[in-house]
């Protein structure tokens, strides 16, 4: 049964498309962060191992919330890597195991890419589709990504 929440089916579908892209980027970033957590080595091993773990746990929470938001708005949530990779703007880097600094730079770049995308999605949800609830939801995601990016950036200064 489709939700009757004051948004047209067309707008609900568009918003769920945005949320699917957001979810897909979150899954790719989660997977990459987990990979780096497993494979970090060097002088700051334990510190970065714990940092990456804290980050992927935050991403894991967000993934569940995004997936549930898609369901709340009446759509099925994708759940396969094939679907996620098709909808994501972020890319994997199979077979690459960078040094610590490169791991941090790659994760930072991905968070910044997500932040830029989230800003546009907030505006679209609010102005184009009239969905203030999802705009507010995405704003919370944006703030979390800004915090995660900030912590990574601090390692590079």
C-alpha positions as CSV (number, residue, x, y, z in Angstrom):
1,X,0.0,0.0,0.0
2,X,1.4,3.4,-1.0
3,X,1.7,6.0,1.7
4,X,-0.8,8.9,1.6
5,X,1.4,11.6,3.1
6,X,0.8,14.6,0.9
7,X,3.4,13.8,-1.8
8,X,2.5,12.7,-5.3
9,X,3.6,9.2,-6.5
10,X,5.9,10.9,-8.9
11,X,7.6,12.9,-6.2
12,X,7.8,9.9,-3.9
13,X,9.4,7.9,-6.6
14,X,11.9,10.7,-7.3
15,X,12.8,11.1,-3.6
16,X,13.2,7.3,-3.3
17,X,15.6,7.5,-6.3
18,X,17.7,10.1,-4.4
19,X,17.6,8.0,-1.3
20,X,18.7,4.9,-3.2
21,X,21.7,6.8,-4.6
22,X,22.5,8.0,-1.1
23,X,22.2,4.5,0.3
24,X,24.3,3.1,-2.4
25,X,27.1,5.6,-1.8
26,X,26.9,4.8,1.9
27,X,27.3,1.1,1.3
28,X,30.3,1.6,-1.0
29,X,31.9,4.0,1.6
30,X,31.1,1.6,4.4
31,X,32.7,-1.3,2.5
32,X,35.8,0.8,1.7
33,X,36.1,1.9,5.3
34,X,35.8,-1.6,6.5
35,X,38.5,-2.8,4.0
36,X,40.9,-0.1,5.3
37,X,40.1,-1.0,8.9
38,X,41.1,-4.6,8.1
39,X,44.2,-3.7,6.1
40,X,45.8,-0.6,7.8
41,X,49.3,-1.1,9.0
42,X,52.2,1.1,10.1
43,X,53.1,3.4,12.9
44,X,49.6,4.5,13.6
45,X,48.0,1.1,13.1
46,X,45.9,0.9,16.3
47,X,44.8,4.5,16.2
48,X,43.6,4.3,12.6
49,X,42.2,0.8,13.0
50,X,40.0,2.2,15.8
51,X,39.2,5.3,13.8
52,X,38.1,3.4,10.8
53,X,36.0,1.1,13.0
54,X,34.2,4.1,14.6
55,X,33.6,5.4,11.1
56,X,32.1,2.3,9.6
57,X,29.9,1.8,12.7
58,X,28.5,5.3,12.0
59,X,28.0,4.5,8.4
60,X,26.3,1.2,9.3
61,X,23.8,3.1,11.4
62,X,23.1,5.5,8.6
63,X,22.7,2.7,6.1
64,X,19.9,1.2,8.2
65,X,18.2,4.5,8.6
66,X,18.3,5.3,4.9
67,X,17.0,1.9,4.0
68,X,14.1,2.3,6.4
69,X,13.4,5.8,5.1
70,X,13.0,4.3,1.6
71,X,10.5,1.8,3.0
72,X,8.6,4.5,4.9
73,X,8.1,6.3,1.6
74,X,6.6,3.3,0.0
75,X,9.4,1.7,-2.0
76,X,11.4,-1.5,-1.7
77,X,15.0,-1.0,-0.6
78,X,17.7,-2.4,-2.8
79,X,19.9,-4.9,-1.1
80,X,22.5,-6.3,-3.4
81,X,26.0,-5.1,-4.3
82,X,25.0,-5.1,-8.0
83,X,22.2,-2.7,-7.3
84,X,24.3,-0.5,-5.0
85,X,27.2,-0.3,-7.4
86,X,24.9,0.6,-10.3
87,X,23.3,3.5,-8.3
88,X,26.4,4.7,-6.5
89,X,28.6,7.7,-7.6
90,X,31.5,6.4,-5.5
91,X,33.7,3.7,-6.9
92,X,35.5,0.7,-5.4
93,X,39.2,0.2,-5.8
94,X,39.6,-3.6,-5.9
95,X,43.0,-5.0,-5.5
96,X,44.4,-1.8,-4.1
97,X,45.8,-1.6,-0.6
98,X,47.1,1.9,-0.1
99,X,49.4,3.2,2.7
100,X,47.8,5.0,5.7
101,X,47.9,8.5,4.2
102,X,46.4,7.4,1.0
103,X,43.6,5.5,2.8
104,X,42.7,8.7,4.7
105,X,42.8,10.8,1.5
106,X,40.6,8.4,-0.4
107,X,38.0,8.2,2.4
108,X,38.1,12.0,2.8
109,X,37.6,12.5,-0.9
110,X,34.6,10.1,-0.8
111,X,33.0,11.8,2.2
112,X,33.4,15.2,0.4
113,X,31.8,13.8,-2.7
114,X,28.9,12.5,-0.6
115,X,28.6,15.9,1.1
116,X,28.3,17.7,-2.2
117,X,25.7,15.2,-3.4
118,X,23.7,15.5,-0.1
119,X,23.6,19.3,-0.3
120,X,22.0,19.0,-3.8
121,X,19.6,16.3,-2.6
122,X,18.5,18.4,0.4
123,X,17.6,21.3,-2.0
124,X,15.8,18.9,-4.4
125,X,13.8,17.3,-1.7
126,X,12.7,20.6,-0.2
127,X,12.2,22.8,-3.3
128,X,11.6,20.4,-6.2
129,X,9.6,17.6,-4.5
130,X,8.1,19.3,-1.4
131,X,9.4,16.7,1.0
132,X,10.7,18.6,4.0
133,X,10.9,15.4,6.1
134,X,13.4,13.8,3.8
135,X,15.3,17.1,3.4
136,X,15.6,17.2,7.2
137,X,16.6,13.5,7.3
138,X,19.3,14.1,4.7
139,X,20.5,17.2,6.6
140,X,21.3,15.0,9.5
141,X,23.3,12.7,7.2
142,X,25.1,15.7,5.9
143,X,26.2,16.8,9.3
144,X,27.5,13.3,10.2
145,X,29.5,13.1,7.0
146,X,30.9,16.6,7.7
147,X,32.1,15.4,11.1
148,X,33.6,12.2,9.6
149,X,35.4,14.2,6.9
150,X,36.7,16.7,9.5
151,X,38.2,13.9,11.6
152,X,40.0,12.5,8.5
153,X,41.1,16.0,7.3
154,X,42.8,16.6,10.7
155,X,45.2,13.7,10.0
156,X,46.3,15.4,6.8
157,X,47.1,18.9,8.3
